[in-house]
Amino acid sequence: MPPEDEYRKQSEAVAAADRNDPDLLAWLDAALADYLADEDEDIVQAALTNEH
């Protein structure tokens, strides 16, 4: 199996787990928001409010 297929399967499994338990990856969402806050506050605000 090509590596791309394996990566796709893994990310689909993680996405499914996150949909079943939204708090599962909350720490990752918080870490990403913290990182982006250092980069550009407007990006974080848009991401958190789902405004594009």
ABEGO torsion letter per residue (X at the ends): XBAAAAAAAAAAAAAAAAAABAAAAAAAAAAAAAAAAAABAAAAAAAAAGBX
